Amino acid sequence: MPQSEWLRKTSPAFQLMIASSWIAPDSHRDIQDRAVQRACYARPNWTEYLDLVDRHRTPGSSWAALKRTAGVHVPEQVARELQRRSDLCRWQAMLHLQLLAGILKRLNQSGIPVMPLKGPLLSFALYRDAGLRHSRDLDILVPQPEIHRAQECLENMGWRLGAEYFSLSPRQWEASFQNEHDVGYVEPQQRCQLELHWQWHSAQKTEQYWARSTTKELSGFSYRAMSRADLPIYLSDHGGAHQWFRAKWLGDLARLHCNGQVDWIDALARARALGQERSMLLGLLLFSECYDLELQHALGSLRKTLPHPLASTAVRALTARNPERNAWTALKEGVQTYRYHRVLWPDRSWSKNLIRLTHCRHDFKILPLPDGAFWLYAPLRPFLWAWRHITRTSREHGACTSAKHPY
């Protein structure tokens, strides 16, 4: 497959990051090797490349891909930096596995079903190597009726609510559970973060994930693993929800495809029934273009199948260089995100998309209203949203002063 037009227009550093954002199995290694060699021969800016590896969180795969590709030269200082990032990624994966085993033990003892999402277990499922895929935090899913008991178990183990979870009133907590799908925790000693999820998309769709899941073990403790049929749907929808702005998510789908771990025709039929077909089609389009991978002819022309704004928005998010933000760009991004989600999930009501865009628990901290006046948050949401983005932009502008690599 010829390289896509949008990818040809990107810098050699970006093309190298894309080429090394996954590890192709032996059956497709020659395709990846050629892409890595082509980008290296174009003399990439190595500072830009390391910045892109950080933004797309691909240190493990990037280091492994460059090491195994013949005929490419990586400057010694860049190689040391990349190996350091890869080693840190592997160390963090081992820590996550250790902490996850402890959580499984406690939840097993309490009789609470748990399903780990992504993380080192996904890395192992894709690569037989838990430390190759970067994970910033742990994600676990528990049934919604068990959320409070699961929280109690975590807190008894020493996990604490994240800093963003200040003291909330009962009505504020209720609103958070209605409009969000996870709550964040931090392990104080290791500073590891965890997201405790209770649903994905809707309670009905989450119940179907549970019904088709299988039982597996980690260090002798059981957990539920997403079925092979549901995993590509979940990964596609996760990436699609975030406009595919990290290349590592595309690498996950590419590895699933090349491993022969998914029947895309069947997966698309399931995704269509769940209202998540466009997320999957968008993921298929992007990874086929990024990695020069052929898909079954039965899938047809992906670009003709998808509404135009989806592909262009995702490419724009994937290739963005984190420009400086201000209140006006934040407003434009918010409107674009709303329109993107309306097209991505056409069966979701406009009001639900709007609430997801504007709801934020930080509003309760900006304006701590008593429960009796909770109704005031609804008309004030646009103003609170604007205030949040103005203050966030100021913080981000002050924080991006000296984060450049010395080469």
N, C-alpha and C positions, 0 to 999 in steps of 0.2 A: 504494500500500500504506500503510495507516495506521501511524503510528509505534508501535513495540512498547511494551508496558506497562513493561518494565524501563527502557527508555531515557527514557520520559516522567518517570520518578521521579528521574532524575539531575539534577544542577545544570545551569543554563544554560551554565556554563563547560565542563562535560564534553560537553554536546550540541554546543557550538561546536567543540570539539576533534575530535569524531567527524566532524562535517560537513566540516571542513577537513583531515582526515587523508589525503585523496587529491585528485587533480584529475580531475574527470569530463570525458570528451570532449564535444564540442559536442552530440552526440546526447542526452546526459543532463545537460547543464549546468543546465537550468532546475530540475531536481530538487535539485541541490547548492546552487544559488543560494537557493532557497526555504529550505532547511535552515539555511544560514548566516544569512540574514536573520532567520529565526524565533528563532535562538539569540541573535543580537545585540540584537534588540528586547526580549528578556527580561532585558537588563542583566546580562551575566555579570560575575563577579568576575575582573578581568583578571590579577591575581596568580595566582589558581588556574589560569586558562587557560594562562599561560606555564609554570607548573609541570607541567601536563598535557602540553603540547607537548614539554617536556624528557623526561618519563617515557615517553611513547609515541614519541618520536623522529620528530616530524613537522614540523620547522621549515621545510623547503623548501616542502612542499605547503601548510602553514598560511599562510605569507606569500603565496604565489601565489594561494590561494583567496580570502583576504580582500581582496587588491588588486583582483581582477577582479570582485568582487561589488558591484553597484550598491546604493546606499542604505544602506550600513552605515558606522558611525563607529567608528574605532579610536583611542583616546587616543594622542597624539603620542609620548609616552614608550614606550608599549607597542609602537607601530609601529616605533620605532627599535630596541628590543630584539629584536623578532621578525625584522626585516631583518638585524640583526647575526648572529643564529643562522642564518638562511637563507644569508647570505654565507659563513659558516664551513662550513656543510654543503656548499656548492658548491666551496669551496676544497679541502676534504678529498676530495671526489670526484675532482677533478683530480689531486691527489696520489696517490690510490689508482690511478688509471688509469696514471700515469707509472710507479709502482712495479710494477704488474701487468705492464706491457709488458716491463720488465726481467726479471721472473721468467719470462715466457713465452719470451723470447729464450734464457735460460739452459737452461730445460727443453727447448726445441726442439733446441738444440745437443746436448743429452744424449740425445735420442730418447725423452723421457719424456712420455707423453700427460698432458694437464692439462685439467680442466674447472672454470672459475671458477663460483662459486655466489653468487647474489644480487649485492649490491654495485652499483657504477656501471653494469655491463653490463645488469643487470636494470632499472635505472632507464631506461637508453636503450631497452631493448626495450619497456617499458611506455609511456614518455612521449616518446621521441625526444630525451631530455634527460638526460644522465648525472648532472647535479648536482641534480636535483629530489628524489630519494629519499635519505634519510639512511642512511649505513652507518658503523658504528662501526669495523669492521675489514675486512680482506680474507679471503675464504674460497675455498680452491681444493681440488679433489679430484684425487687421483692414484690409479692402480691400486695395490692393496695390495702386490703384489710389488715395486713401485717406491718404496715409502715411504722406505726407507733411502737410496737414491740421491737422491731428491728432497730429503731432509734435508741431505745432503751438499752439494747444489747451493745450497740456501738459505744454509747456513753459509759456503760459499766466497764468497757475495755479501755477507756481512757481517751477515746476519740471525742473531739469537741466540735461544736458547730463552727463553721468558718466565720471569719471576721465580719462578713457581710450579713450574717444572721444575728443582728442585735435583738434586743428584747422586743418581741412582737405581742400584740394583744390577741385574744382568741379570735376576734373577727379578722384581724390581719393575717393570722396563720391560715384561717379558713380560705381567704382569698388567694393566698400563695398556693395552697394545695389544689385549688380549682383551676388556676391559670398557669401553673408550672408543672414540671414533671420530675423534678429531683430536688434534693436538699444537699448542701455541701458540708463535709466534715474535714477536719485536719487532725492528724496524729501528732501530738505535741513534740514527742522526742525526735522523730525522723522528719517532721514537717511534711509528711506525705498527705496529699489531698485525696478525698474520696467523694464521689457523687452517688448518693442513694436514690435510685429511681423507683417510681411506682407505676409508671405507664409510659408508653411510646405512642404518640398520636392520639389514641383513644383507648378507653378501657376495653372495648370490644376487641380491637385489634391486638391489644396486649394479651388478652385471654387466649387468643388463637396462638400466639407465640408460646405461651405456657403449655397449651394442649399438645402441641407438636414437638415440644422439647424432649431431650433424652437425658438420662442420668449418667454423669461421669464423676471421676474422683480426682482430687488433688491432695497429695500427702495423706491419703486415707480418709479424706472428708469429702462428702458428696456435694454435688451441685448440679443444676440443670443447665444443659448446653442447648443453644438454639439449633433447630434442625438445619440440615444442609439446604433444604428448600427455602427456609426463612432467612438464613444468614445473608445471602446476596440482596434480599429485599431490605433488610435492616441497614446493611452497609450503604446501599444506594440511597436510601431515604435519609440517613444521617448526613452523607456527603451532600445530597441535594438540598437539604434544609439549610446547610451552611454555604450554599452556592459553589461547592467544590473548590473552596479557596485554598485548600492544602493538597499538594500533589500526593502525599502519602495515602490518602483515601482512594485515589485512582489506582495506586500501586496495589492496594488490597484487592480490588476487583480484578485487576490484570492477573495477579497471581492465582486467584480463584479460577479464572478462566483457563489459564495455561496448565494448571494442575488437573483440569478436567473435573473440578469439584462442583460444577453447577451446570444444569440443563437450562439454558437461557430461555428457550421456548416455554418450558414449564414455569420457570421463575417469572416470566412476563405475564403469563396467564394468572398466576397467584397475585402478582402485584396489581394487575388490572382489577381483580376482584376486591382488593383492599383500597383501591383508589390511589395507588402509589406507582402506577406504570410510568408516568413521565419522569419521576426521579430515576428509575432504573434505565430508561432509554437515554436520559442525559448522561448518566454515568458510563453507559456502553459507548456512546458517541465519543466522549472525551478520552476514555482510556484507549479506544481503538485508534484515535488520531494521535494521542501522545506517544504511544508505544508501537505504532505501525503493526497492529494486530488485526488479523482478519476475523470477522464474525460470520456466523451462518448466513447464507443467502436469504433464508426465510425471514430474517429480521428486516429485510428491505433497506431502503435508504433512510438512515436515522435522521439526517438533517431535514428531510422532507416530512418525516413523521412528527417531529417536534415543533411546537409553536416557536416562532423566531426569537422572541425575547429570552427564552431559556438559555439557549446555547451562547448567545452574545453576552448575556449577563454573567454566566459561569466563566467564560473565557476571560472576561474583564476582571472578575474576582481572582481567578487563578494567577493571572499575570500582573496583578497590582503590585506596586513597589512601596506600599505604605506611605502615601503622600501625607503632608501635613493636613490636619483636619481643623475645620472651624465649624461654627454653628450652622452656616449655610450648607456646607458639604454634608454635615451630619443629617440635615433635614432632607437633602436630595437622596442620600443613601437610604434613609428610612422609607421614603416614598417608593424608591426603586425596589427595596426589599419587599414591601407590601405588594406591589404589582407582580413581582417575581413569584411570591408565594401564592398569589391568586391564580396565576397561570399553572404553577407546579401542581397545586392541589385544587383543581376546579370544583371538587365536591365539598370543600370546606367553606362554611358560610363566611361572608365578608366581615361580619361582626367578630367572629372567632379570630380571624387573621388580624383584625385591628386591635383586639384586646391583647393578643400575643405580642404585637408590636409595641404597644404603649404601656402595658402593665410592667411594673418593676417594684420589687419590695423596697428598694431604696427610697421610693416616694414616701414610704411610711416614716423614714428617718428625716427626710427633708421637711416633711410636714406631718408631725405626729398628732393626728386627730384622734379624739376619743371614739370608741366604738359607736356611740350614739350619733356621731356626725360622719360615720364612714361613707355615707352616700355622696359626700362632697368630693371624694376622690375622682368620681366619674367625670364631672364637668371640668375638673382641674387637670386631668391627665395630659392634655396637650401642653399646658404650661410647665408641668412637672417634667415632662419628656424633654422639652427645650432646655430647661434648667440643668437637667442631668447631662445633656450632651455639651452644653457650654462649659460646665465645670470639668467634664471628662477631657474635653479638648485642651483646656488650660493645663491640666495635669500631664497629659501626653506631650504637649509642647515643651513643658519644663523638663520632662524626663529624657527626651531624645537629644541630648547634647554631646555625649562622648562615648557612644557605643560602637565605635569603628575599630576594625581590625588593623594592625600596624603594617599591613602589606597590601 
